[in-house]
Amino acid sequence: MKKAGLILCLMTAAASWALAGEQASVKRGEELFNSQQLGTNGKSCATCHPGGKGMSEAAGYKEDELAGTINQCIKKPLEGKPLAAGSSDLKSLVMYIRSLAPAGQ
């Protein structure tokens, strides 16, 4: 009986850790923005936008417009596969780009 309880506890903890890893965050968005994993050509978003240069205007886009623009950049300049609509990675990138807006925007 104790063994079954321990297994259930471990399974619950593993599921919680997996879900925690799926939550969108500005930090994850920044990691993706600076990572070469979104494309296939060794470039990152930061290659064209070091330090978020030029992103303050994009931060004001509507959510679906910004997500579409992000995916276009992944497809074309990064030569990668677009992120799924509503995915935590796409939400994270949107959150990060929004964080680059000047105060009051």
SEVOKE-644213 format. One record per residue: residue in three letters; residue number from 1; x, z, y of N, C-alpha, C, CB in turn. Coordinates in nm, 4 decimals, m for minus. Glycine has a CB too. Example, Ala and Ser with C-alpha at 12.3 -4.5 7.8 and 13.67 -1.06 7.14 Angstrom:
<badren res="ALA" n="1" n_east="1.3190" n_up="0.7800" n_north="m0.5690" ca_east="1.2300" ca_up="0.7800" ca_north="m0.4500" c_east="1.3200" c_up="0.7800" c_north="m0.3300" cb_east="1.1308" cb_up="0.9046" cb_north="m0.4473"/>
<badren res="SER" n="2" n_east="1.2850" n_up="0.7080" n_north="m0.2250" ca_east="1.3670" ca_up="0.7140" ca_north="m0.1060" c_east="1.2900" c_up="0.7870" c_north="0.0030" cb_east="1.4084" cb_up="0.5725" cb_north="m0.0598"/>
// end
This chain:
<badren res="MET" n="1" n_east="0.0826" n_up="0.0000" n_north="m0.1200" ca_east="0.0000" ca_up="0.0000" ca_north="0.0000" c_east="0.0862" c_up="0.0000" c_north="0.1252" cb_east="m0.0936" cb_up="0.1206" cb_north="0.0004"/>
<badren res="LYS" n="2" n_east="0.1949" n_up="0.0792" n_north="0.1239" ca_east="0.2837" ca_up="0.0827" ca_north="0.2399" c_east="0.3476" c_up="m0.0531" c_north="0.2640" cb_east="0.3919" cb_up="0.1888" cb_north="0.2212"/>
<badren res="LYS" n="3" n_east="0.3823" n_up="m0.1219" n_north="0.1567" ca_east="0.4459" ca_up="m0.2525" ca_north="0.1681" c_east="0.3503" c_up="m0.3520" c_north="0.2347" cb_east="0.4896" cb_up="m0.3040" cb_north="0.0288"/>
<badren res="ALA" n="4" n_east="0.2245" n_up="m0.3507" n_north="0.1971" ca_east="0.1256" ca_up="m0.4410" ca_north="0.2561" c_east="0.1085" c_up="m0.4119" c_north="0.4050" cb_east="m0.0096" cb_up="m0.4281" cb_north="0.1833"/>
<badren res="GLY" n="5" n_east="0.1088" n_up="m0.2860" n_north="0.4420" ca_east="0.0973" ca_up="m0.2473" ca_north="0.5828" c_east="0.2160" c_up="m0.2956" c_north="0.6643" cb_east="0.0846" cb_up="m0.0965" cb_north="0.5952"/>
<badren res="LEU" n="6" n_east="0.3357" n_up="m0.2850" n_north="0.6068" ca_east="0.4573" ca_up="m0.3296" ca_north="0.6735" c_east="0.4556" c_up="m0.4810" c_north="0.6927" cb_east="0.5812" cb_up="m0.2874" cb_north="0.5933"/>
<badren res="ILE" n="7" n_east="0.4129" n_up="m0.5513" n_north="0.5895" ca_east="0.4049" ca_up="m0.6976" ca_north="0.5982" c_east="0.3050" c_up="m0.7385" c_north="0.7063" cb_east="0.3644" cb_up="m0.7586" cb_north="0.4616"/>
<badren res="LEU" n="8" n_east="0.1895" n_up="m0.6740" n_north="0.7105" ca_east="0.0893" ca_up="m0.7041" ca_north="0.8120" c_east="0.1436" c_up="m0.6757" c_north="0.9517" cb_east="m0.0383" cb_up="m0.6228" cb_north="0.7870"/>
<badren res="CYS" n="9" n_east="0.2145" n_up="m0.5658" n_north="0.9664" ca_east="0.2739" ca_up="m0.5300" ca_north="1.0953" c_east="0.3752" c_up="m0.6353" c_north="1.1391" cb_east="0.3410" cb_up="m0.3917" cb_north="1.0872"/>
<badren res="LEU" n="10" n_east="0.4602" n_up="m0.6796" n_north="1.0480" ca_east="0.5607" ca_up="m0.7812" ca_north="1.0792" c_east="0.4956" c_up="m0.9152" c_north="1.1146" cb_east="0.6563" cb_up="m0.7990" cb_north="0.9607"/>
<badren res="MET" n="11" n_east="0.3898" n_up="m0.9508" n_north="1.0428" ca_east="0.3207" ca_up="m1.0757" ca_north="1.0713" c_east="0.2562" c_up="m1.0715" c_north="1.2102" cb_east="0.2145" cb_up="m1.1037" cb_north="0.9636"/>
<badren res="THR" n="12" n_east="0.1986" n_up="m0.9588" n_north="1.2461" ca_east="0.1368" ca_up="m0.9426" ca_north="1.3772" c_east="0.2417" c_up="m0.9524" c_north="1.4875" cb_east="0.0627" cb_up="m0.8082" cb_north="1.3856"/>
<badren res="ALA" n="13" n_east="0.3551" n_up="m0.8872" n_north="1.4652" ca_east="0.4635" ca_up="m0.8917" ca_north="1.5640" c_east="0.5155" c_up="m1.0344" c_north="1.5797" cb_east="0.5788" cb_up="m0.7970" cb_north="1.5228"/>
<badren res="ALA" n="14" n_east="0.5329" n_up="m1.1066" n_north="1.4699" ca_east="0.5825" ca_up="m1.2442" ca_north="1.4762" c_east="0.4848" c_up="m1.3330" c_north="1.5528" cb_east="0.6053" cb_up="m1.3001" cb_north="1.3344"/>
<badren res="ALA" n="15" n_east="0.3554" n_up="m1.3148" n_north="1.5302" ca_east="0.2545" ca_up="m1.3934" ca_north="1.6012" c_east="0.2582" c_up="m1.3617" c_north="1.7510" cb_east="0.1135" cb_up="m1.3656" cb_north="1.5435"/>
<badren res="SER" n="16" n_east="0.2771" n_up="m1.2368" n_north="1.7862" ca_east="0.2854" ca_up="m1.1973" ca_north="1.9266" c_east="0.4070" c_up="m1.2587" c_north="1.9936" cb_east="0.2901" cb_up="m1.0454" cb_north="1.9391"/>
<badren res="TRP" n="17" n_east="0.5195" n_up="m1.2581" n_north="1.9256" ca_east="0.6416" ca_up="m1.3179" ca_north="1.9812" c_east="0.6237" c_up="m1.4675" c_north="2.0009" cb_east="0.7624" cb_up="m1.2907" cb_north="1.8895"/>
<badren res="ALA" n="18" n_east="0.5590" n_up="m1.5333" n_north="1.9061" ca_east="0.5366" ca_up="m1.6775" ca_north="1.9174" c_east="0.4479" c_up="m1.7087" c_north="2.0371" cb_east="0.4734" cb_up="m1.7327" cb_north="1.7887"/>
<badren res="LEU" n="19" n_east="0.3429" n_up="m1.6298" n_north="2.0560" ca_east="0.2534" ca_up="m1.6517" ca_north="2.1698" c_east="0.3235" c_up="m1.6236" c_north="2.3014" cb_east="0.1292" cb_up="m1.5642" cb_north="2.1576"/>
<badren res="ALA" n="20" n_east="0.4076" n_up="m1.5215" n_north="2.3049" ca_east="0.4803" ca_up="m1.4888" ca_north="2.4273" c_east="0.5713" c_up="m1.6038" c_north="2.4670" cb_east="0.5621" cb_up="m1.3599" cb_north="2.4093"/>
<badren res="GLY" n="21" n_east="0.6283" n_up="m1.6709" n_north="2.3706" ca_east="0.7163" ca_up="m1.7839" ca_north="2.3977" c_east="0.6414" c_up="m1.9050" c_north="2.4494" cb_east="0.7919" cb_up="m1.8209" cb_north="2.2738"/>
<badren res="GLU" n="22" n_east="0.5102" n_up="m1.9085" n_north="2.4332" ca_east="0.4293" ca_up="m2.0224" ca_north="2.4738" c_east="0.3722" c_up="m2.0086" c_north="2.6146" cb_east="0.3173" cb_up="m2.0417" cb_north="2.3763"/>
<badren res="GLN" n="23" n_east="0.3870" n_up="m1.8927" n_north="2.6766" ca_east="0.3277" ca_up="m1.8721" ca_north="2.8088" c_east="0.4069" c_up="m1.9460" c_north="2.9159" cb_east="0.3210" cb_up="m1.7224" cb_north="2.8421"/>
<badren res="ALA" n="24" n_east="0.3356" n_up="m2.0103" n_north="3.0050" ca_east="0.3987" ca_up="m2.0823" ca_north="3.1151" c_east="0.4576" c_up="m1.9824" c_north="3.2140" cb_east="0.2971" cb_up="m2.1759" cb_north="3.1856"/>
<badren res="SER" n="25" n_east="0.5708" n_up="m2.0189" n_north="3.2736" ca_east="0.6335" ca_up="m1.9334" ca_north="3.3734" c_east="0.7216" c_up="m2.0164" c_north="3.4656" cb_east="0.7157" cb_up="m1.8223" cb_north="3.3060"/>
<badren res="VAL" n="26" n_east="0.7443" n_up="m1.9648" n_north="3.5842" ca_east="0.8334" ca_up="m2.0302" ca_north="3.6792" c_east="0.9740" c_up="m2.0371" c_north="3.6195" cb_east="0.8345" cb_up="m1.9549" cb_north="3.8155"/>
<badren res="LYS" n="27" n_east="1.0147" n_up="m1.9295" n_north="3.5524" ca_east="1.1486" ca_up="m1.9258" ca_north="3.4919" c_east="1.1646" c_up="m2.0379" c_north="3.3891" cb_east="1.1742" cb_up="m1.7885" cb_north="3.4252"/>
<badren res="ARG" n="28" n_east="1.0651" n_up="m2.0559" n_north="3.3028" ca_east="1.0713" ca_up="m2.1636" ca_north="3.2030" c_east="1.0736" c_up="m2.2990" c_north="3.2732" cb_east="0.9509" cb_up="m2.1553" cb_north="3.1049"/>
<badren res="GLY" n="29" n_east="0.9951" n_up="m2.3147" n_north="3.3787" ca_east="0.9939" ca_up="m2.4391" ca_north="3.4540" c_east="1.1301" c_up="m2.4708" c_north="3.5133" cb_east="0.8904" cb_up="m2.4326" cb_north="3.5635"/>
<badren res="GLU" n="30" n_east="1.1967" n_up="m2.3695" n_north="3.5659" ca_east="1.3312" ca_up="m2.3891" ca_north="3.6217" c_east="1.4297" c_up="m2.4295" c_north="3.5120" cb_east="1.3800" cb_up="m2.2604" cb_north="3.6923"/>
<badren res="GLU" n="31" n_east="1.4174" n_up="m2.3652" n_north="3.3952" ca_east="1.5045" ca_up="m2.4009" ca_north="3.2825" c_east="1.4850" c_up="m2.5472" c_north="3.2437" cb_east="1.4765" cb_up="m2.3097" cb_north="3.1613"/>
<badren res="LEU" n="32" n_east="1.3597" n_up="m2.5902" n_north="3.2340" ca_east="1.3301" ca_up="m2.7288" ca_north="3.1979" c_east="1.3785" c_up="m2.8253" c_north="3.3050" cb_east="1.1802" cb_up="m2.7471" cb_north="3.1752"/>
<badren res="PHE" n="33" n_east="1.3586" n_up="m2.7898" n_north="3.4308" ca_east="1.3986" ca_up="m2.8736" ca_north="3.5439" c_east="1.5492" c_up="m2.9019" c_north="3.5398" cb_east="1.3606" cb_up="m2.8057" cb_north="3.6773"/>
<badren res="ASN" n="34" n_east="1.6254" n_up="m2.8029" n_north="3.4972" ca_east="1.7709" ca_up="m2.8151" ca_north="3.4938" c_east="1.8255" c_up="m2.8585" c_north="3.3587" cb_east="1.8328" cb_up="m2.6851" cb_north="3.5320"/>
<badren res="SER" n="35" n_east="1.7394" n_up="m2.8746" n_north="3.2607" ca_east="1.7799" ca_up="m2.9083" ca_north="3.1251" c_east="1.7768" c_up="m3.0591" c_north="3.1002" cb_east="1.6903" cb_up="m2.8375" cb_north="3.0253"/>
<badren res="GLN" n="36" n_east="1.8616" n_up="m3.1041" n_north="3.0106" ca_east="1.8627" ca_up="m3.2446" ca_north="2.9708" c_east="1.7695" c_up="m3.2704" c_north="2.8519" cb_east="2.0051" cb_up="m3.2880" cb_north="2.9359"/>
<badren res="GLN" n="37" n_east="1.6994" n_up="m3.1694" n_north="2.8051" ca_east="1.6161" ca_up="m3.1834" ca_north="2.6857" c_east="1.4878" c_up="m3.2631" c_north="2.7076" cb_east="1.5810" cb_up="m3.0483" cb_north="2.6344"/>
<badren res="LEU" n="38" n_east="1.4478" n_up="m3.2868" n_north="2.8306" ca_east="1.3246" ca_up="m3.3626" ca_north="2.8557" c_east="1.3425" c_up="m3.5127" c_north="2.8368" cb_east="1.2752" cb_up="m3.3355" cb_north="2.9958"/>
<badren res="GLY" n="39" n_east="1.4653" n_up="m3.5593" n_north="2.8433" ca_east="1.4920" ca_up="m3.7018" ca_north="2.8320" c_east="1.5900" c_up="m3.7339" c_north="2.7219" cb_east="1.5434" cb_up="m3.7547" cb_north="2.9615"/>
<badren res="THR" n="40" n_east="1.6273" n_up="m3.8614" n_north="2.7178" ca_east="1.7179" ca_up="m3.9068" ca_north="2.6122" c_east="1.8477" c_up="m3.9642" c_north="2.6693" cb_east="1.6487" cb_up="m4.0116" cb_north="2.5254"/>
<badren res="ASN" n="41" n_east="1.8635" n_up="m3.9602" n_north="2.8026" ca_east="1.9786" ca_up="m4.0253" ca_north="2.8633" c_east="2.0791" c_up="m3.9293" c_north="2.9274" cb_east="1.9312" cb_up="m4.1216" cb_north="2.9657"/>
<badren res="GLY" n="42" n_east="2.0684" n_up="m3.8017" n_north="2.8946" ca_east="2.1637" ca_up="m3.7044" ca_north="2.9465" c_east="2.1376" c_up="m3.6598" c_north="3.0895" cb_east="2.2994" cb_up="m3.7606" cb_north="2.9382"/>
<badren res="LYS" n="43" n_east="2.0218" n_up="m3.6950" n_north="3.1443" ca_east="1.9863" ca_up="m3.6544" ca_north="3.2805" c_east="1.8817" c_up="m3.5442" c_north="3.2769" cb_east="1.9344" cb_up="m3.7746" cb_north="3.3618"/>
<badren res="SER" n="44" n_east="1.8693" n_up="m3.4763" n_north="3.3895" ca_east="1.7659" ca_up="m3.3740" ca_north="3.4055" c_east="1.6935" c_up="m3.4016" c_north="3.5366" cb_east="1.8272" cb_up="m3.2287" cb_north="3.4035"/>
<badren res="CYS" n="45" n_east="1.5881" n_up="m3.3297" n_north="3.5621" ca_east="1.5181" ca_up="m3.3420" ca_north="3.6906" c_east="1.6157" c_up="m3.3112" c_north="3.8044" cb_east="1.3944" cb_up="m3.2461" cb_north="3.6966"/>
<badren res="ALA" n="46" n_east="1.7018" n_up="m3.2125" n_north="3.7805" ca_east="1.7987" ca_up="m3.1709" ca_north="3.8816" c_east="1.9046" c_up="m3.2767" c_north="3.9097" cb_east="1.8656" cb_up="m3.0435" cb_north="3.8384"/>
<badren res="THR" n="47" n_east="1.9179" n_up="m3.3759" n_north="3.8236" ca_east="2.0128" ca_up="m3.4838" ca_north="3.8499" c_east="1.9743" c_up="m3.5554" c_north="3.9797" cb_east="2.0169" cb_up="m3.5841" cb_north="3.7308"/>
<badren res="CYS" n="48" n_east="1.8464" n_up="m3.5840" n_north="3.9963" ca_east="1.7974" ca_up="m3.6523" ca_north="4.1168" c_east="1.7547" c_up="m3.5545" c_north="4.2257" cb_east="1.6807" cb_up="m3.7428" cb_north="4.0814"/>
<badren res="HIS" n="49" n_east="1.7234" n_up="m3.4318" n_north="4.1867" ca_east="1.6715" ca_up="m3.3314" ca_north="4.2802" c_east="1.7520" c_up="m3.2019" c_north="4.2688" cb_east="1.5212" cb_up="m3.3038" cb_north="4.2530"/>
<badren res="PRO" n="50" n_east="1.8824" n_up="m3.2063" n_north="4.3002" ca_east="1.9640" ca_up="m3.0842" ca_north="4.2866" c_east="1.9080" c_up="m2.9711" c_north="4.3725" cb_east="2.1107" cb_up="m3.1125" cb_north="4.3260"/>
<badren res="GLY" n="51" n_east="1.8945" n_up="m2.8562" n_north="4.3109" ca_east="1.8403" ca_up="m2.7407" ca_north="4.3827" c_east="1.6967" c_up="m2.7596" c_north="4.4274" cb_east="1.9251" cb_up="m2.7109" cb_north="4.5020"/>
<badren res="GLY" n="52" n_east="1.6256" n_up="m2.8552" n_north="4.3676" ca_east="1.4869" ca_up="m2.8810" ca_north="4.4040" c_east="1.4722" c_up="m2.9688" c_north="4.5269" cb_east="1.4163" cb_up="m2.7521" cb_north="4.4271"/>
<badren res="LYS" n="53" n_east="1.5815" n_up="m3.0341" n_north="4.5696" ca_east="1.5798" ca_up="m3.1199" ca_north="4.6883" c_east="1.4670" c_up="m3.2237" c_north="4.6788" cb_east="1.7163" cb_up="m3.1906" cb_north="4.7054"/>
<badren res="GLY" n="54" n_east="1.3879" n_up="m3.2318" n_north="4.7838" ca_east="1.2802" ca_up="m3.3291" ca_north="4.7903" c_east="1.1530" c_up="m3.2876" c_north="4.7190" cb_east="1.3266" cb_up="m3.4564" cb_north="4.7342"/>
<badren res="MET" n="55" n_east="1.1480" n_up="m3.1676" n_north="4.6666" ca_east="1.0308" ca_up="m3.1248" ca_north="4.5910" c_east="0.9280" c_up="m3.0512" c_north="4.6753" cb_east="1.0732" cb_up="m3.0374" cb_north="4.4779"/>
<badren res="SER" n="56" n_east="0.9609" n_up="m3.0161" n_north="4.7986" ca_east="0.8669" ca_up="m2.9369" ca_north="4.8784" c_east="0.7372" c_up="m3.0132" c_north="4.9052" cb_east="0.9315" cb_up="m2.8963" cb_north="5.0109"/>
<badren res="GLU" n="57" n_east="0.7454" n_up="m3.1443" n_north="4.9245" ca_east="0.6231" ca_up="m3.2234" ca_north="4.9451" c_east="0.5415" c_up="m3.2306" c_north="4.8166" cb_east="0.6577" cb_up="m3.3659" cb_north="4.9939"/>
<badren res="ALA" n="58" n_east="0.6084" n_up="m3.2527" n_north="4.7052" ca_east="0.5394" ca_up="m3.2614" ca_north="4.5766" c_east="0.4694" c_up="m3.1310" c_north="4.5421" cb_east="0.6375" cb_up="m3.2983" cb_north="4.4661"/>
<badren res="ALA" n="59" n_east="0.5220" n_up="m3.0198" n_north="4.5904" ca_east="0.4613" ca_up="m2.8891" ca_north="4.5618" c_east="0.3187" c_up="m2.8806" c_north="4.6154" cb_east="0.5461" cb_up="m2.7769" cb_north="4.6223"/>
<badren res="GLY" n="60" n_east="0.2853" n_up="m2.9641" n_north="4.7148" ca_east="0.1516" ca_up="m2.9625" ca_north="4.7722" c_east="0.0527" c_up="m3.0549" c_north="4.7027" cb_east="0.1594" cb_up="m2.9989" cb_north="4.9153"/>
<badren res="TYR" n="61" n_east="0.0970" n_up="m3.1298" n_north="4.6017" ca_east="0.0074" ca_up="m3.2201" ca_north="4.5282" c_east="m0.0978" c_up="m3.1397" c_north="4.4519" cb_east="0.0879" cb_up="m3.3096" cb_north="4.4304"/>
<badren res="LYS" n="62" n_east="m0.2107" n_up="m3.2041" n_north="4.4253" ca_east="m0.3107" ca_up="m3.1443" ca_north="4.3364" c_east="m0.2476" c_up="m3.1297" c_north="4.1988" cb_east="m0.4420" cb_up="m3.2311" cb_north="4.3299"/>
<badren res="GLU" n="63" n_east="m0.2963" n_up="m3.0335" n_north="4.1225" ca_east="m0.2352" ca_up="m3.0010" ca_north="3.9928" c_east="m0.2235" c_up="m3.1214" c_north="3.8998" cb_east="m0.3155" cb_up="m2.8931" cb_north="3.9244"/>
<badren res="ASP" n="64" n_east="m0.3314" n_up="m3.1983" n_north="3.8839" ca_east="m0.3253" ca_up="m3.3125" ca_north="3.7913" c_east="m0.2342" c_up="m3.4232" c_north="3.8450" cb_east="m0.4665" cb_up="m3.3686" cb_north="3.7665"/>
<badren res="GLU" n="65" n_east="m0.2292" n_up="m3.4382" n_north="3.9765" ca_east="m0.1404" ca_up="m3.5374" ca_north="4.0379" c_east="0.0063" c_up="m3.4985" c_north="4.0174" cb_east="m0.1713" cb_up="m3.5515" cb_north="4.1888"/>
<badren res="LEU" n="66" n_east="0.0361" n_up="m3.3704" n_north="4.0357" ca_east="0.1729" ca_up="m3.3225" ca_north="4.0158" c_east="0.2139" c_up="m3.3355" c_north="3.8697" cb_east="0.1862" cb_up="m3.1765" cb_north="4.0616"/>
<badren res="ALA" n="67" n_east="0.1247" n_up="m3.2985" n_north="3.7785" ca_east="0.1548" ca_up="m3.3108" ca_north="3.6349" c_east="0.1795" c_up="m3.4571" c_north="3.5981" cb_east="0.0388" cb_up="m3.2529" cb_north="3.5495"/>
<badren res="GLY" n="68" n_east="0.0997" n_up="m3.5485" n_north="3.6535" ca_east="0.1188" ca_up="m3.6908" ca_north="3.6263" c_east="0.2515" c_up="m3.7413" c_north="3.6804" cb_east="0.0050" cb_up="m3.7713" cb_north="3.6861"/>
<badren res="THR" n="69" n_east="0.2894" n_up="m3.6953" n_north="3.7992" ca_east="0.4165" ca_up="m3.7346" ca_north="3.8591" c_east="0.5329" c_up="m3.6831" c_north="3.7755" cb_east="0.4270" cb_up="m3.6822" cb_north="4.0032"/>
<badren res="ILE" n="70" n_east="0.5226" n_up="m3.5606" n_north="3.7293" ca_east="0.6270" ca_up="m3.5029" ca_north="3.6428" c_east="0.6427" c_up="m3.5892" c_north="3.5180" cb_east="0.5924" cb_up="m3.3556" cb_north="3.6033"/>
<badren res="ASN" n="71" n_east="0.5312" n_up="m3.6238" n_north="3.4547" ca_east="0.5389" ca_up="m3.7036" ca_north="3.3318" c_east="0.5934" c_up="m3.8441" c_north="3.3578" cb_east="0.4012" cb_up="m3.7131" cb_north="3.2671"/>
<badren res="GLN" n="72" n_east="0.5635" n_up="m3.9009" n_north="3.4734" ca_east="0.6209" ca_up="m4.0318" ca_north="3.5070" c_east="0.7726" c_up="m4.0229" c_north="3.5207" cb_east="0.5592" cb_up="m4.0859" cb_north="3.6375"/>
<badren res="CYS" n="73" n_east="0.8193" n_up="m3.9144" n_north="3.5804" ca_east="0.9641" ca_up="m3.8950" ca_north="3.5938" c_east="1.0290" c_up="m3.8726" c_north="3.4569" cb_east="0.9940" cb_up="m3.7755" cb_north="3.6871"/>
<badren res="ILE" n="74" n_east="0.9611" n_up="m3.8022" n_north="3.3691" ca_east="1.0145" ca_up="m3.7810" ca_north="3.2340" c_east="1.0221" c_up="m3.9153" c_north="3.1614" cb_east="0.9260" cb_up="m3.6798" cb_north="3.1539"/>
<badren res="LYS" n="75" n_east="0.9155" n_up="m3.9961" n_north="3.1719" ca_east="0.9108" ca_up="m4.1261" ca_north="3.1025" c_east="1.0141" c_up="m4.2243" c_north="3.1548" cb_east="0.7730" cb_up="m4.1873" cb_north="3.1158"/>
<badren res="LYS" n="76" n_east="1.0217" n_up="m4.2384" n_north="3.2854" ca_east="1.1052" ca_up="m4.3448" ca_north="3.3416" c_east="1.2490" c_up="m4.2996" c_north="3.3686" cb_east="1.0433" cb_up="m4.3957" cb_north="3.4701"/>
<badren res="PRO" n="77" n_east="1.2767" n_up="m4.2209" n_north="3.4721" ca_east="1.4164" ca_up="m4.1874" ca_north="3.4991" c_east="1.4855" c_up="m4.1107" c_north="3.3855" cb_east="1.4241" cb_up="m4.1064" cb_north="3.6248"/>
<badren res="LEU" n="78" n_east="1.4127" n_up="m4.0217" n_north="3.3180" ca_east="1.4763" ca_up="m3.9420" ca_north="3.2116" c_east="1.4695" c_up="m4.0106" c_north="3.0755" cb_east="1.4105" cb_up="m3.8050" cb_north="3.2024"/>
<badren res="GLU" n="79" n_east="1.3867" n_up="m4.1167" n_north="3.0651" ca_east="1.3684" ca_up="m4.1894" ca_north="2.9400" c_east="1.3269" c_up="m4.0960" c_north="2.8257" cb_east="1.4971" cb_up="m4.2631" cb_north="2.9031"/>
<badren res="GLY" n="80" n_east="1.2298" n_up="m4.0103" n_north="2.8574" ca_east="1.1811" ca_up="m3.9144" ca_north="2.7590" c_east="1.0348" c_up="m3.9355" c_north="2.7264" cb_east="1.2022" cb_up="m3.7738" cb_north="2.8086"/>
<badren res="LYS" n="81" n_east="0.9832" n_up="m3.8466" n_north="2.6451" ca_east="0.8430" ca_up="m3.8505" ca_north="2.6038" c_east="0.7631" c_up="m3.7568" c_north="2.6953" cb_east="0.8269" cb_up="m3.8094" cb_north="2.4525"/>
<badren res="PRO" n="82" n_east="0.6547" n_up="m3.8058" n_north="2.7559" ca_east="0.5743" ca_up="m3.7205" ca_north="2.8442" c_east="0.5272" c_up="m3.5941" c_north="2.7736" cb_east="0.4540" cb_up="m3.7976" cb_north="2.8967"/>
<badren res="LEU" n="83" n_east="0.5121" n_up="m3.4887" n_north="2.8503" ca_east="0.4628" ca_up="m3.3622" ca_north="2.7966" c_east="0.3110" c_up="m3.3682" c_north="2.7835" cb_east="0.5054" cb_up="m3.2435" cb_north="2.8868"/>
<badren res="ALA" n="84" n_east="0.2594" n_up="m3.3014" n_north="2.6843" ca_east="0.1147" ca_up="m3.2988" ca_north="2.6617" c_east="0.0439" c_up="m3.2309" c_north="2.7784" cb_east="0.0815" cb_up="m3.2264" cb_north="2.5295"/>
<badren res="ALA" n="85" n_east="m0.0678" n_up="m3.2907" n_north="2.8181" ca_east="m0.1485" ca_up="m3.2315" ca_north="2.9242" c_east="m0.1887" c_up="m3.0905" c_north="2.8826" cb_east="m0.2741" cb_up="m3.3185" cb_north="2.9546"/>
<badren res="GLY" n="86" n_east="m0.1723" n_up="m2.9967" n_north="2.9719" ca_east="m0.2089" ca_up="m2.8581" ca_north="2.9429" c_east="m0.1052" c_up="m2.7801" c_north="2.8646" cb_east="m0.3359" cb_up="m2.8558" cb_north="2.8684"/>
<badren res="SER" n="87" n_east="0.0068" n_up="m2.8436" n_north="2.8275" ca_east="0.1098" ca_up="m2.7712" ca_north="2.7516" c_east="0.1762" c_up="m2.6661" c_north="2.8406" cb_east="0.2164" cb_up="m2.8697" cb_north="2.6956"/>
<badren res="SER" n="88" n_east="0.2296" n_up="m2.5632" n_north="2.7780" ca_east="0.2948" ca_up="m2.4577" ca_north="2.8560" c_east="0.4178" c_up="m2.5109" c_north="2.9285" cb_east="0.3342" cb_up="m2.3407" cb_north="2.7652"/>
<badren res="ASP" n="89" n_east="0.4887" n_up="m2.6078" n_north="2.8711" ca_east="0.6053" ca_up="m2.6635" ca_north="2.9392" c_east="0.5652" c_up="m2.7413" c_north="3.0643" cb_east="0.6836" cb_up="m2.7540" cb_north="2.8443"/>
<badren res="LEU" n="90" n_east="0.4585" n_up="m2.8202" n_north="3.0554" ca_east="0.4129" ca_up="m2.8943" ca_north="3.1728" c_east="0.3629" c_up="m2.7967" c_north="3.2794" cb_east="0.3013" cb_up="m2.9950" cb_north="3.1343"/>
<badren res="LYS" n="91" n_east="0.2884" n_up="m2.6958" n_north="3.2384" ca_east="0.2403" ca_up="m2.5940" ca_north="3.3330" c_east="0.3582" c_up="m2.5219" c_north="3.3978" cb_east="0.1479" cb_up="m2.4920" cb_north="3.2616"/>
<badren res="SER" n="92" n_east="0.4621" n_up="m2.4959" n_north="3.3196" ca_east="0.5807" ca_up="m2.4280" ca_north="3.3725" c_east="0.6511" c_up="m2.5132" c_north="3.4774" cb_east="0.6778" cb_up="m2.3942" cb_north="3.2591"/>
<badren res="LEU" n="93" n_east="0.6639" n_up="m2.6426" n_north="3.4512" ca_east="0.7256" ca_up="m2.7315" ca_north="3.5499" c_east="0.6426" c_up="m2.7381" c_north="3.6777" cb_east="0.7430" cb_up="m2.8720" cb_north="3.4914"/>
<badren res="VAL" n="94" n_east="0.5114" n_up="m2.7436" n_north="3.6643" ca_east="0.4232" ca_up="m2.7429" ca_north="3.7818" c_east="0.4439" c_up="m2.6131" c_north="3.8595" cb_east="0.2734" cb_up="m2.7585" cb_north="3.7397"/>
<badren res="MET" n="95" n_east="0.4480" n_up="m2.5008" n_north="3.7900" ca_east="0.4671" ca_up="m2.3716" ca_north="3.8559" c_east="0.6010" c_up="m2.3667" c_north="3.9296" cb_east="0.4592" cb_up="m2.2576" cb_north="3.7532"/>
<badren res="TYR" n="96" n_east="0.7059" n_up="m2.4164" n_north="3.8645" ca_east="0.8378" ca_up="m2.4134" ca_north="3.9273" c_east="0.8405" c_up="m2.5008" c_north="4.0521" cb_east="0.9454" cb_up="m2.4593" cb_north="3.8283"/>
<badren res="ILE" n="97" n_east="0.7876" n_up="m2.6212" n_north="4.0437" ca_east="0.7890" ca_up="m2.7114" ca_north="4.1596" c_east="0.7055" c_up="m2.6519" c_north="4.2728" cb_east="0.7353" cb_up="m2.8521" cb_north="4.1208"/>
<badren res="ARG" n="98" n_east="0.5943" n_up="m2.5896" n_north="4.2399" ca_east="0.5135" ca_up="m2.5229" ca_north="4.3429" c_east="0.5935" c_up="m2.4098" c_north="4.4094" cb_east="0.3824" cb_up="m2.4669" cb_north="4.2811"/>
<badren res="SER" n="99" n_east="0.6798" n_up="m2.3447" n_north="4.3330" ca_east="0.7590" ca_up="m2.2343" ca_north="4.3893" c_east="0.8615" c_up="m2.2841" c_north="4.4901" cb_east="0.8299" cb_up="m2.1577" cb_north="4.2777"/>
<badren res="LEU" n="100" n_east="0.8871" n_up="m2.4142" n_north="4.4936" ca_east="0.9850" ca_up="m2.4706" ca_north="4.5854" c_east="0.9254" c_up="m2.5044" c_north="4.7218" cb_east="1.0462" cb_up="m2.5941" cb_north="4.5250"/>
<badren res="ALA" n="101" n_east="0.7934" n_up="m2.4886" n_north="4.7346" ca_east="0.7267" ca_up="m2.5179" ca_north="4.8623" c_east="0.7697" c_up="m2.4168" c_north="4.9675" cb_east="0.5724" cb_up="m2.5164" cb_north="4.8460"/>
<badren res="PRO" n="102" n_east="0.7848" n_up="m2.4621" n_north="5.0907" ca_east="0.8162" ca_up="m2.3680" ca_north="5.1978" c_east="0.7041" c_up="m2.2653" c_north="5.2122" cb_east="0.8383" cb_up="m2.4426" cb_north="5.3311"/>
<badren res="ALA" n="103" n_east="0.7373" n_up="m2.1469" n_north="5.2573" ca_east="0.6383" ca_up="m2.0415" ca_north="5.2758" c_east="0.5259" c_up="m2.0912" c_north="5.3659" cb_east="0.7035" cb_up="m1.9150" cb_north="5.3353"/>
<badren res="GLY" n="104" n_east="0.4036" n_up="m2.0619" n_north="5.3294" ca_east="0.2875" ca_up="m2.1001" ca_north="5.4080" c_east="0.2304" c_up="m2.2368" c_north="5.3752" cb_east="0.3223" cb_up="m2.0963" cb_north="5.5501"/>
<badren res="GLN" n="105" n_east="0.2911" n_up="m2.3059" n_north="5.2800" ca_east="0.2393" ca_up="m2.4394" ca_north="5.2439" c_east="0.1356" c_up="m2.4282" c_north="5.1366" cb_east="0.3519" cb_up="m2.5319" cb_north="5.1972"/>
// end
